[in-house]
């Protein structure tokens, strides 16, 4: 009998697995968003979702309340999440500036219009 | 041992940071100070009259001087591996070498930017601040010992590069290049971060040696026999592959190379030189660090077997025990059934995974780059594909080094030495190639290979230097490019086994494929008739002098590679111990 690993999540008390599942869903939404959106801003939103999915994982793995078996990331997890938030903000600032520059030159923010460079 | 109280922890952290870590971090601090000065000097009265070029060049030369070892290069032969900032960064001979490499490149690059005029008086401070910031990120990348520093280094190197790709304002192609670069870059960085979160979550640490110890404790062959264990291994493989996505993007290795030709064509030639030399070098060293960090355990490092926070153990270990020399748990018994010949030990599955993945990607990148370069008409696009091919070739050296590290440390050092020699000579080759492209662009306003026809008649020095550089990029014997290729092939031969032999054959074949498209450019410059429409092309004294200074080492090290090879050998003499 095949035992689906997520089947008993609903009956268990909240633990790391629940957080990681939400993180995985965020990651998949972000990846889909990156792959399907034709608007550059939509792609950037997808990237933010991916980063936040990873961040949720870091915080869940680092929490001593969810997992107290000596394999917890501890403070490292939370610090990494903080640093990632800062880096994501920096990256978003740069990406938006570049998107604005692209808009000024092309009068469009559609990534399909970025087709002059090919070969 | 002292009791662990808050006071003790804070004291030991402060001592460790001020006495041990910061002195080794001086070049990076000099870079930080230069960036701050560059950005704030205009606030003060009269500050706008100080050219930002002088601040940038002074700062980078100061950083370079600080990066040189105080006791001379001979001290590298006995320099132990040290962990800085409680295990965040690692300081060993490889860090010291790559830092000197990156900072020397930046000094040359700043001079080039000044000579080509890309950093004008208005934008100069932003341009130099971005270049120095990216260099700081690359220094951190190449000394990362913790997953957070790995990610931060990659991001600190990437984010300024996105802006640099679009630094020329008002050009459609430039803005398109920057948009493509930032979207690919941010996407792969997100995937890499998710992979890191999976790896660190399963292994319970983000410190590379502690992660390796946890991996060894997991005992992967046993884990594969149970259903639950297989799931754990699957998560680890998934995390490893996602981490590989980010690294492959930085290396422009094949499934993630799409950005490279487009960005290189759209960005200016100077920025291309920066991306192809410094960024690739740092990414290769980072790849080596990840491979060696997760694939090899060392005895002196903290083992995550207690409930104490691992950070404190790392501090205590740094203070009390001097790093031992022969700490690698090398199992000399090579499994003869194993196709990759990665040696034994609890971490051999990790090494096998790494070696197979890296060598396959390397073969595909190398072959694809060389084949795609054929039909190119734009010189920057052709050099971009050539960069992909060379990155593939250098990745082969990394694969050989990790395969050898499990069996014979001395042979593995030879492979890393080949990699460092390749990186160093690649600096001269690619920097002079892109410098010539940039200077010719200023003169002819064209980057098409066809427009270089008959250049030898109007500008003989440029044409001769470009030809020498292109022949060196092929790897033909009288020029410098021959030696690193030979040494990489030698390392692959030493690694042995069916996989590495396959890589060896692919590498040798690729050298032959590469011959044609480089020589086509040389033929256009030297043999084809000159078009009537073009006026005289002369670079001017300073640009010609710069090209001469950067490309002459290609000739000198081709004939006398000894000193440079000795230096790279010295730089790896304490590695993997």
Interface residues (C-beta under 8 A of the other chain):
Chain A: X5 X16 X20 X23 X27 X30 X31 X34 X40 X43 X44 X46 X47 X50 X51 X53 X54 X55 X57 X58 X60 X61 X70 X71 X72 X73 X74 X75 X76 X77 X79 X80 X83 X84 X87 X90 X91 X94 X95 X97 X98 X99 X101 X102 X104 X105 X106 X111 X114 X116 X117 X118 X119
Chain B: X147 X148 X151 X152 X155 X159 X162 X163 X166 X169 X170 X171 X172 X173 X175 X176 X177 X178 X179 X180 X182 X183 X186 X187 X189 X190 X191 X193 X194 X196 X197 X198 X200 X201 X203 X204 X205 X206 X207 X214 X231 X261 X262 X265 X266 X304 X305 X306 X307 X309 X310 X311 X375 X376 X378 X381
